[in-house]
């Protein structure tokens, strides 16, 4: 299994760097999404998007 992975992604330096960059970008997006959801969940009702809706109704 490792041999196939090595031949596909790690035998060529340009492909290896591309895989590293793509993985870093995907990881960054996933972490951003997760932390944003956690922040919004823990601060529900205190954020501007929630307060703005209440102010429009009054």
PQR file of N, CA, C, O and H, with PARSE charges and radii, in Angstrom:
ATOM      1  N   UNK A   1       0.827  -1.193   0.000 -0.4000 1.5000
ATOM      2  CA  UNK A   1       0.000   0.000   0.000 -0.0000 2.0000
ATOM      3  C   UNK A   1       0.872   1.258   0.000  0.5500 1.7000
ATOM      4  O   UNK A   1       0.607   2.196  -0.752 -0.5500 1.4000
ATOM      5  N   UNK A   2       1.907   1.278   0.839 -0.4000 1.5000
ATOM      6  CA  UNK A   2       2.779   2.445   0.883 -0.0000 2.0000
ATOM      7  C   UNK A   2       3.515   2.625  -0.438  0.5500 1.7000
ATOM      8  O   UNK A   2       3.783   3.752  -0.854 -0.5500 1.4000
ATOM      9  H   UNK A   2       2.122   0.516   1.449  0.4000 1.0000
ATOM     10  N   UNK A   3       3.841   1.518  -1.096 -0.4000 1.5000
ATOM     11  CA  UNK A   3       4.536   1.595  -2.382 -0.0000 2.0000
ATOM     12  C   UNK A   3       3.706   2.313  -3.429  0.5500 1.7000
ATOM     13  O   UNK A   3       4.232   3.133  -4.181 -0.5500 1.4000
ATOM     14  H   UNK A   3       3.623   0.603  -0.758  0.4000 1.0000
ATOM     15  N   UNK A   4       2.413   2.016  -3.488 -0.4000 1.5000
ATOM     16  CA  UNK A   4       1.529   2.685  -4.444 -0.0000 2.0000
ATOM     17  C   UNK A   4       1.383   4.161  -4.102  0.5500 1.7000
ATOM     18  O   UNK A   4       1.370   5.013  -4.991 -0.5500 1.4000
ATOM     19  H   UNK A   4       1.985   1.349  -2.877  0.4000 1.0000
ATOM     20  N   UNK A   5       1.274   4.459  -2.819 -0.4000 1.5000
ATOM     21  CA  UNK A   5       1.182   5.857  -2.383 -0.0000 2.0000
ATOM     22  C   UNK A   5       2.458   6.606  -2.747  0.5500 1.7000
ATOM     23  O   UNK A   5       2.406   7.736  -3.232 -0.5500 1.4000
ATOM     24  H   UNK A   5       1.284   3.767  -2.097  0.4000 1.0000
ATOM     25  N   UNK A   6       3.598   5.972  -2.512 -0.4000 1.5000
ATOM     26  CA  UNK A   6       4.885   6.602  -2.814 -0.0000 2.0000
ATOM     27  C   UNK A   6       5.022   6.864  -4.310  0.5500 1.7000
ATOM     28  O   UNK A   6       5.422   7.953  -4.719 -0.5500 1.4000
ATOM     29  H   UNK A   6       3.640   5.054  -2.118  0.4000 1.0000
ATOM     30  N   UNK A   7       4.691   5.870  -5.119 -0.4000 1.5000
ATOM     31  CA  UNK A   7       4.811   6.029  -6.574 -0.0000 2.0000
ATOM     32  C   UNK A   7       3.878   7.113  -7.097  0.5500 1.7000
ATOM     33  O   UNK A   7       4.218   7.821  -8.045 -0.5500 1.4000
ATOM     34  H   UNK A   7       4.366   4.985  -4.787  0.4000 1.0000
ATOM     35  N   UNK A   8       2.714   7.247  -6.491 -0.4000 1.5000
ATOM     36  CA  UNK A   8       1.741   8.217  -6.973 -0.0000 2.0000
ATOM     37  C   UNK A   8       2.059   9.633  -6.529  0.5500 1.7000
ATOM     38  O   UNK A   8       2.006  10.557  -7.342 -0.5500 1.4000
ATOM     39  H   UNK A   8       2.438   6.672  -5.721  0.4000 1.0000
ATOM     40  N   UNK A   9       2.385   9.824  -5.269 -0.4000 1.5000
ATOM     41  CA  UNK A   9       2.474  11.177  -4.724 -0.0000 2.0000
ATOM     42  C   UNK A   9       3.878  11.645  -4.361  0.5500 1.7000
ATOM     43  O   UNK A   9       4.133  12.849  -4.366 -0.5500 1.4000
ATOM     44  H   UNK A   9       2.428   9.074  -4.609  0.4000 1.0000
ATOM     45  N   UNK A  10       4.786  10.742  -4.050 -0.4000 1.5000
ATOM     46  CA  UNK A  10       6.058  11.180  -3.487 -0.0000 2.0000
ATOM     47  C   UNK A  10       7.260  10.971  -4.397  0.5500 1.7000
ATOM     48  O   UNK A  10       8.354  11.429  -4.066 -0.5500 1.4000
ATOM     49  H   UNK A  10       4.578   9.764  -4.047  0.4000 1.0000
ATOM     50  N   UNK A  11       7.098  10.303  -5.519 -0.4000 1.5000
ATOM     51  CA  UNK A  11       8.254  10.045  -6.369 -0.0000 2.0000
ATOM     52  C   UNK A  11       8.672  11.286  -7.151  0.5500 1.7000
ATOM     53  O   UNK A  11       9.837  11.412  -7.528 -0.5500 1.4000
ATOM     54  H   UNK A  11       6.210   9.931  -5.787  0.4000 1.0000
ATOM     55  N   UNK A  12       7.754  12.187  -7.395 -0.4000 1.5000
ATOM     56  CA  UNK A  12       8.041  13.422  -8.114 -0.0000 2.0000
ATOM     57  C   UNK A  12       7.937  14.586  -7.131  0.5500 1.7000
ATOM     58  O   UNK A  12       6.923  14.731  -6.450 -0.5500 1.4000
ATOM     59  H   UNK A  12       6.808  12.084  -7.088  0.4000 1.0000
ATOM     60  N   UNK A  13       8.967  15.404  -7.055 -0.4000 1.5000
ATOM     61  CA  UNK A  13       8.988  16.495  -6.069 -0.0000 2.0000
ATOM     62  C   UNK A  13       7.864  17.499  -6.290  0.5500 1.7000
ATOM     63  O   UNK A  13       7.270  17.980  -5.325 -0.5500 1.4000
ATOM     64  H   UNK A  13       9.791  15.286  -7.608  0.4000 1.0000
ATOM     65  N   UNK A  14       7.566  17.820  -7.537 -0.4000 1.5000
ATOM     66  CA  UNK A  14       6.519  18.800  -7.821 -0.0000 2.0000
ATOM     67  C   UNK A  14       5.157  18.287  -7.355  0.5500 1.7000
ATOM     68  O   UNK A  14       4.369  19.048  -6.795 -0.5500 1.4000
ATOM     69  H   UNK A  14       8.049  17.429  -8.321  0.4000 1.0000
ATOM     70  N   UNK A  15       4.881  17.026  -7.579 -0.4000 1.5000
ATOM     71  CA  UNK A  15       3.613  16.442  -7.137 -0.0000 2.0000
ATOM     72  C   UNK A  15       3.567  16.402  -5.615  0.5500 1.7000
ATOM     73  O   UNK A  15       2.530  16.689  -5.017 -0.5500 1.4000
ATOM     74  H   UNK A  15       5.521  16.408  -8.034  0.4000 1.0000
ATOM     75  N   UNK A  16       4.680  16.050  -4.987 -0.4000 1.5000
ATOM     76  CA  UNK A  16       4.759  15.986  -3.527 -0.0000 2.0000
ATOM     77  C   UNK A  16       4.476  17.352  -2.912  0.5500 1.7000
ATOM     78  O   UNK A  16       3.707  17.453  -1.956 -0.5500 1.4000
ATOM     79  H   UNK A  16       5.523  15.817  -5.472  0.4000 1.0000
ATOM     80  N   UNK A  17       5.088  18.395  -3.448 -0.4000 1.5000
ATOM     81  CA  UNK A  17       4.850  19.752  -2.947 -0.0000 2.0000
ATOM     82  C   UNK A  17       3.394  20.145  -3.180  0.5500 1.7000
ATOM     83  O   UNK A  17       2.784  20.783  -2.322 -0.5500 1.4000
ATOM     84  H   UNK A  17       5.713  18.313  -4.224  0.4000 1.0000
ATOM     85  N   UNK A  18       2.838  19.776  -4.315 -0.4000 1.5000
ATOM     86  CA  UNK A  18       1.429  20.066  -4.589 -0.0000 2.0000
ATOM     87  C   UNK A  18       0.500  19.396  -3.597  0.5500 1.7000
ATOM     88  O   UNK A  18      -0.478  19.997  -3.153 -0.5500 1.4000
ATOM     89  H   UNK A  18       3.334  19.258  -5.012  0.4000 1.0000
ATOM     90  N   UNK A  19       0.800  18.152  -3.247 -0.4000 1.5000
ATOM     91  CA  UNK A  19      -0.016  17.427  -2.266 -0.0000 2.0000
ATOM     92  C   UNK A  19       0.087  18.098  -0.903  0.5500 1.7000
ATOM     93  O   UNK A  19      -0.915  18.229  -0.199 -0.5500 1.4000
ATOM     94  H   UNK A  19       1.595  17.664  -3.608  0.4000 1.0000
ATOM     95  N   UNK A  20       1.288  18.522  -0.526 -0.4000 1.5000
ATOM     96  CA  UNK A  20       1.480  19.198   0.761 -0.0000 2.0000
ATOM     97  C   UNK A  20       0.701  20.509   0.791  0.5500 1.7000
ATOM     98  O   UNK A  20       0.023  20.801   1.776 -0.5500 1.4000
ATOM     99  H   UNK A  20       2.102  18.415  -1.098  0.4000 1.0000
ATOM    100  N   UNK A  21       0.790  21.301  -0.274 -0.4000 1.5000
ATOM    101  CA  UNK A  21       0.085  22.591  -0.331 -0.0000 2.0000
ATOM    102  C   UNK A  21      -1.423  22.371  -0.324  0.5500 1.7000
ATOM    103  O   UNK A  21      -2.145  23.066   0.391 -0.5500 1.4000
ATOM    104  H   UNK A  21       1.341  21.064  -1.074  0.4000 1.0000
ATOM    105  N   UNK A  22      -1.907  21.415  -1.112 -0.4000 1.5000
ATOM    106  CA  UNK A  22      -3.346  21.141  -1.142 -0.0000 2.0000
ATOM    107  C   UNK A  22      -3.838  20.655   0.217  0.5500 1.7000
ATOM    108  O   UNK A  22      -4.920  21.042   0.656 -0.5500 1.4000
ATOM    109  H   UNK A  22      -1.321  20.851  -1.693  0.4000 1.0000
ATOM    110  N   UNK A  23      -3.063  19.822   0.877 -0.4000 1.5000
ATOM    111  CA  UNK A  23      -3.439  19.350   2.211 -0.0000 2.0000
ATOM    112  C   UNK A  23      -3.473  20.475   3.225  0.5500 1.7000
ATOM    113  O   UNK A  23      -4.360  20.524   4.077 -0.5500 1.4000
ATOM    114  H   UNK A  23      -2.184  19.508   0.520  0.4000 1.0000
ATOM    115  N   UNK A  24      -2.506  21.380   3.134 -0.4000 1.5000
ATOM    116  CA  UNK A  24      -2.479  22.524   4.055 -0.0000 2.0000
ATOM    117  C   UNK A  24      -3.679  23.430   3.829  0.5500 1.7000
ATOM    118  O   UNK A  24      -4.285  23.903   4.790 -0.5500 1.4000
ATOM    119  H   UNK A  24      -1.786  21.339   2.442  0.4000 1.0000
ATOM    120  N   UNK A  25      -4.027  23.676   2.576 -0.4000 1.5000
ATOM    121  CA  UNK A  25      -5.190  24.525   2.284 -0.0000 2.0000
ATOM    122  C   UNK A  25      -6.489  23.875   2.749  0.5500 1.7000
ATOM    123  O   UNK A  25      -7.351  24.541   3.320 -0.5500 1.4000
ATOM    124  H   UNK A  25      -3.534  23.291   1.796  0.4000 1.0000
ATOM    125  N   UNK A  26      -6.627  22.578   2.504 -0.4000 1.5000
ATOM    126  CA  UNK A  26      -7.832  21.871   2.945 -0.0000 2.0000
ATOM    127  C   UNK A  26      -7.919  21.844   4.469  0.5500 1.7000
ATOM    128  O   UNK A  26      -8.997  22.026   5.034 -0.5500 1.4000
ATOM    129  H   UNK A  26      -5.927  22.036   2.040  0.4000 1.0000
ATOM    130  N   UNK A  27      -6.794  21.619   5.130 -0.4000 1.5000
ATOM    131  CA  UNK A  27      -6.781  21.616   6.592 -0.0000 2.0000
ATOM    132  C   UNK A  27      -7.123  22.975   7.167  0.5500 1.7000
ATOM    133  O   UNK A  27      -7.842  23.074   8.161 -0.5500 1.4000
ATOM    134  H   UNK A  27      -5.918  21.471   4.671  0.4000 1.0000
ATOM    135  N   UNK A  28      -6.609  24.021   6.542 -0.4000 1.5000
ATOM    136  CA  UNK A  28      -6.904  25.386   7.002 -0.0000 2.0000
ATOM    137  C   UNK A  28      -8.391  25.695   6.870  0.5500 1.7000
ATOM    138  O   UNK A  28      -8.989  26.283   7.772 -0.5500 1.4000
ATOM    139  H   UNK A  28      -6.025  23.940   5.735  0.4000 1.0000
ATOM    140  N   UNK A  29      -8.985  25.300   5.749 -0.4000 1.5000
ATOM    141  CA  UNK A  29     -10.424  25.525   5.548 -0.0000 2.0000
ATOM    142  C   UNK A  29     -11.240  24.743   6.576  0.5500 1.7000
ATOM    143  O   UNK A  29     -12.208  25.266   7.127 -0.5500 1.4000
ATOM    144  H   UNK A  29      -8.499  24.823   5.017  0.4000 1.0000
ATOM    145  N   UNK A  30     -10.858  23.505   6.835 -0.4000 1.5000
ATOM    146  CA  UNK A  30     -11.584  22.676   7.798 -0.0000 2.0000
ATOM    147  C   UNK A  30     -11.483  23.255   9.207  0.5500 1.7000
ATOM    148  O   UNK A  30     -12.480  23.305   9.927 -0.5500 1.4000
ATOM    149  H   UNK A  30     -10.071  23.079   6.387  0.4000 1.0000
ATOM    150  N   UNK A  31     -10.297  23.689   9.604 -0.4000 1.5000
ATOM    151  CA  UNK A  31     -10.131  24.283  10.933 -0.0000 2.0000
ATOM    152  C   UNK A  31     -10.904  25.593  11.054  0.5500 1.7000
ATOM    153  O   UNK A  31     -11.541  25.846  12.076 -0.5500 1.4000
ATOM    154  H   UNK A  31      -9.487  23.649   9.019  0.4000 1.0000
ATOM    155  N   UNK A  32     -10.850  26.422  10.020 -0.4000 1.5000
ATOM    156  CA  UNK A  32     -11.606  27.676  10.037 -0.0000 2.0000
ATOM    157  C   UNK A  32     -13.099  27.411  10.211  0.5500 1.7000
ATOM    158  O   UNK A  32     -13.762  28.054  11.024 -0.5500 1.4000
ATOM    159  H   UNK A  32     -10.332  26.217   9.190  0.4000 1.0000
ATOM    160  N   UNK A  33     -13.612  26.469   9.449 -0.4000 1.5000
ATOM    161  CA  UNK A  33     -15.031  26.138   9.521 -0.0000 2.0000
ATOM    162  C   UNK A  33     -15.392  25.632  10.919  0.5500 1.7000
ATOM    163  O   UNK A  33     -16.394  26.055  11.495 -0.5500 1.4000
ATOM    164  H   UNK A  33     -13.072  25.947   8.788  0.4000 1.0000
ATOM    165  N   UNK A  34     -14.586  24.738  11.456 -0.4000 1.5000
ATOM    166  CA  UNK A  34     -14.865  24.173  12.774 -0.0000 2.0000
ATOM    167  C   UNK A  34     -14.821  25.213  13.880  0.5500 1.7000
ATOM    168  O   UNK A  34     -15.709  25.247  14.732 -0.5500 1.4000
ATOM    169  H   UNK A  34     -13.771  24.394  10.988  0.4000 1.0000
ATOM    170  N   UNK A  35     -13.795  26.065  13.878 -0.4000 1.5000
ATOM    171  CA  UNK A  35     -13.691  27.094  14.909 -0.0000 2.0000
ATOM    172  C   UNK A  35     -14.790  28.147  14.768  0.5500 1.7000
ATOM    173  O   UNK A  35     -15.297  28.649  15.771 -0.5500 1.4000
ATOM    174  H   UNK A  35     -13.074  26.037  13.186  0.4000 1.0000
ATOM    175  N   UNK A  36     -15.161  28.486  13.530 -0.4000 1.5000
ATOM    176  CA  UNK A  36     -16.257  29.440  13.335 -0.0000 2.0000
ATOM    177  C   UNK A  36     -17.572  28.888  13.873  0.5500 1.7000
ATOM    178  O   UNK A  36     -18.326  29.611  14.525 -0.5500 1.4000
ATOM    179  H   UNK A  36     -14.749  28.079  12.715  0.4000 1.0000
ATOM    180  N   UNK A  37     -17.855  27.606  13.605 -0.4000 1.5000
ATOM    181  CA  UNK A  37     -19.093  27.005  14.114 -0.0000 2.0000
ATOM    182  C   UNK A  37     -19.073  26.954  15.635  0.5500 1.7000
ATOM    183  O   UNK A  37     -20.093  27.217  16.271 -0.5500 1.4000
ATOM    184  H   UNK A  37     -17.243  27.018  13.076  0.4000 1.0000
ATOM    185  N   UNK A  38     -17.934  26.622  16.228 -0.4000 1.5000
ATOM    186  CA  UNK A  38     -17.839  26.567  17.688 -0.0000 2.0000
ATOM    187  C   UNK A  38     -18.031  27.955  18.288  0.5500 1.7000
ATOM    188  O   UNK A  38     -18.722  28.097  19.297 -0.5500 1.4000
ATOM    189  H   UNK A  38     -17.105  26.409  15.711  0.4000 1.0000
ATOM    190  N   UNK A  39     -17.434  28.979  17.688 -0.4000 1.5000
ATOM    191  CA  UNK A  39     -17.561  30.356  18.176 -0.0000 2.0000
ATOM    192  C   UNK A  39     -19.014  30.816  18.096  0.5500 1.7000
ATOM    193  O   UNK A  39     -19.546  31.382  19.052 -0.5500 1.4000
ATOM    194  H   UNK A  39     -16.873  28.864  16.868  0.4000 1.0000
ATOM    195  N   UNK A  40     -19.654  30.570  16.949 -0.4000 1.5000
ATOM    196  CA  UNK A  40     -21.047  30.977  16.786 -0.0000 2.0000
ATOM    197  C   UNK A  40     -21.959  30.227  17.750  0.5500 1.7000
ATOM    198  O   UNK A  40     -22.923  30.798  18.260 -0.5500 1.4000
ATOM    199  H   UNK A  40     -19.222  30.111  16.173  0.4000 1.0000
ATOM    200  N   UNK A  41     -21.668  28.973  18.000 -0.4000 1.5000
ATOM    201  CA  UNK A  41     -22.480  28.184  18.920 -0.0000 2.0000
ATOM    202  C   UNK A  41     -22.349  28.687  20.351  0.5500 1.7000
ATOM    203  O   UNK A  41     -23.344  28.780  21.070 -0.5500 1.4000
ATOM    204  H   UNK A  41     -20.885  28.509  17.586  0.4000 1.0000
ATOM    205  N   UNK A  42     -21.137  29.009  20.765 -0.4000 1.5000
ATOM    206  CA  UNK A  42     -20.945  29.447  22.147 -0.0000 2.0000
ATOM    207  C   UNK A  42     -21.362  30.894  22.372  0.5500 1.7000
ATOM    208  O   UNK A  42     -21.555  31.301  23.517 -0.5500 1.4000
ATOM    209  H   UNK A  42     -20.328  28.934  20.181  0.4000 1.0000
ATOM    210  N   UNK A  43     -21.504  31.678  21.311 -0.4000 1.5000
ATOM    211  CA  UNK A  43     -21.895  33.081  21.442 -0.0000 2.0000
ATOM    212  C   UNK A  43     -23.248  33.372  20.794  0.5500 1.7000
ATOM    213  O   UNK A  43     -23.524  34.506  20.402 -0.5500 1.4000
ATOM    214  H   UNK A  43     -21.347  31.347  20.381  0.4000 1.0000
ATOM    215  N   UNK A  44     -24.080  32.356  20.684 -0.4000 1.5000
ATOM    216  CA  UNK A  44     -25.383  32.525  20.051 -0.0000 2.0000
ATOM    217  C   UNK A  44     -26.211  33.559  20.810  0.5500 1.7000
ATOM    218  O   UNK A  44     -26.329  33.500  22.033 -0.5500 1.4000
ATOM    219  H   UNK A  44     -23.856  31.435  21.002  0.4000 1.0000
ATOM    220  N   UNK A  45     -26.776  34.496  20.075 -0.4000 1.5000
ATOM    221  CA  UNK A  45     -27.577  35.551  20.669 -0.0000 2.0000
ATOM    222  C   UNK A  45     -26.785  36.803  20.991  0.5500 1.7000
ATOM    223  O   UNK A  45     -27.372  37.844  21.288 -0.5500 1.4000
ATOM    224  H   UNK A  45     -26.681  34.544  19.081  0.4000 1.0000
ATOM    225  N   UNK A  46     -25.469  36.723  20.939 -0.4000 1.5000
ATOM    226  CA  UNK A  46     -24.615  37.865  21.254 -0.0000 2.0000
ATOM    227  C   UNK A  46     -23.958  38.459  20.010  0.5500 1.7000
ATOM    228  O   UNK A  46     -23.398  39.554  20.067 -0.5500 1.4000
ATOM    229  H   UNK A  46     -24.992  35.877  20.698  0.4000 1.0000
ATOM    230  N   UNK A  47     -24.023  37.755  18.908 -0.4000 1.5000
ATOM    231  CA  UNK A  47     -23.366  38.204  17.689 -0.0000 2.0000
ATOM    232  C   UNK A  47     -24.237  39.211  16.946  0.5500 1.7000
ATOM    233  O   UNK A  47     -25.454  39.237  17.124 -0.5500 1.4000
ATOM    234  H   UNK A  47     -24.478  36.866  18.862  0.4000 1.0000
ATOM    235  N   UNK A  48     -23.613  40.035  16.116 -0.4000 1.5000
ATOM    236  CA  UNK A  48     -24.330  41.089  15.413 -0.0000 2.0000
ATOM    237  C   UNK A  48     -25.457  40.536  14.556  0.5500 1.7000
ATOM    238  O   UNK A  48     -26.532  41.133  14.492 -0.5500 1.4000
ATOM    239  H   UNK A  48     -22.624  40.013  15.971  0.4000 1.0000
ATOM    240  N   UNK A  49     -25.230  39.410  13.898 -0.4000 1.5000
ATOM    241  CA  UNK A  49     -26.279  38.869  13.031 -0.0000 2.0000
ATOM    242  C   UNK A  49     -27.529  38.495  13.834  0.5500 1.7000
ATOM    243  O   UNK A  49     -28.637  38.565  13.302 -0.5500 1.4000
ATOM    244  H   UNK A  49     -24.357  38.925  13.949  0.4000 1.0000
ATOM    245  N   UNK A  50     -27.374  38.100  15.102 -0.4000 1.5000
ATOM    246  CA  UNK A  50     -28.523  37.777  15.944 -0.0000 2.0000
ATOM    247  C   UNK A  50     -29.168  39.047  16.498  0.5500 1.7000
ATOM    248  O   UNK A  50     -30.393  39.158  16.542 -0.5500 1.4000
ATOM    249  H   UNK A  50     -26.474  38.043  15.534  0.4000 1.0000
ATOM    250  N   UNK A  51     -28.346  39.995  16.915 -0.4000 1.5000
ATOM    251  CA  UNK A  51     -28.851  41.245  17.486 -0.0000 2.0000
ATOM    252  C   UNK A  51     -29.553  42.064  16.411  0.5500 1.7000
ATOM    253  O   UNK A  51     -30.582  42.686  16.675 -0.5500 1.4000
ATOM    254  H   UNK A  51     -27.351  39.904  16.879  0.4000 1.0000
ATOM    255  N   UNK A  52     -29.009  42.066  15.211 -0.4000 1.5000
ATOM    256  CA  UNK A  52     -29.599  42.828  14.113 -0.0000 2.0000
ATOM    257  C   UNK A  52     -31.025  42.363  13.829  0.5500 1.7000
ATOM    258  O   UNK A  52     -31.904  43.189  13.584 -0.5500 1.4000
ATOM    259  H   UNK A  52     -28.174  41.560  14.997  0.4000 1.0000
ATOM    260  N   UNK A  53     -31.262  41.062  13.859 -0.4000 1.5000
ATOM    261  CA  UNK A  53     -32.605  40.531  13.614 -0.0000 2.0000
ATOM    262  C   UNK A  53     -33.581  41.009  14.686  0.5500 1.7000
ATOM    263  O   UNK A  53     -34.723  41.354  14.383 -0.5500 1.4000
ATOM    264  H   UNK A  53     -30.547  40.392  14.059  0.4000 1.0000
ATOM    265  N   UNK A  54     -33.126  41.028  15.946 -0.4000 1.5000
ATOM    266  CA  UNK A  54     -34.004  41.495  17.031 -0.0000 2.0000
ATOM    267  C   UNK A  54     -34.290  42.983  16.899  0.5500 1.7000
ATOM    268  O   UNK A  54     -35.407  43.418  17.180 -0.5500 1.4000
ATOM    269  H   UNK A  54     -32.198  40.748  16.192  0.4000 1.0000
ATOM    270  N   UNK A  55     -33.314  43.767  16.482 -0.4000 1.5000
ATOM    271  CA  UNK A  55     -33.507  45.211  16.348 -0.0000 2.0000
ATOM    272  C   UNK A  55     -34.458  45.545  15.206  0.5500 1.7000
ATOM    273  O   UNK A  55     -35.214  46.512  15.294 -0.5500 1.4000
ATOM    274  H   UNK A  55     -32.407  43.413  16.255  0.4000 1.0000
ATOM    275  N   UNK A  56     -34.429  44.755  14.134 -0.4000 1.5000
ATOM    276  CA  UNK A  56     -35.328  44.993  13.009 -0.0000 2.0000
ATOM    277  C   UNK A  56     -36.777  44.710  13.394  0.5500 1.7000
ATOM    278  O   UNK A  56     -37.690  45.351  12.874 -0.5500 1.4000
ATOM    279  H   UNK A  56     -33.815  43.969  14.062  0.4000 1.0000
ATOM    280  N   UNK A  57     -36.995  43.763  14.297 -0.4000 1.5000
ATOM    281  CA  UNK A  57     -38.348  43.406  14.689 -0.0000 2.0000
ATOM    282  C   UNK A  57     -38.973  44.448  15.613  0.5500 1.7000
ATOM    283  O   UNK A  57     -40.197  44.557  15.671 -0.5500 1.4000
ATOM    284  H   UNK A  57     -36.253  43.243  14.720  0.4000 1.0000
ATOM    285  N   UNK A  58     -38.166  45.205  16.327 -0.4000 1.5000
ATOM    286  CA  UNK A  58     -38.695  46.170  17.292 -0.0000 2.0000
ATOM    287  C   UNK A  58     -39.158  47.435  16.633  0.5500 1.7000
ATOM    288  O   UNK A  58     -39.630  48.347  17.311 -0.5500 1.4000
ATOM    289  H   UNK A  58     -37.171  45.116  16.280  0.4000 1.0000
TER
END
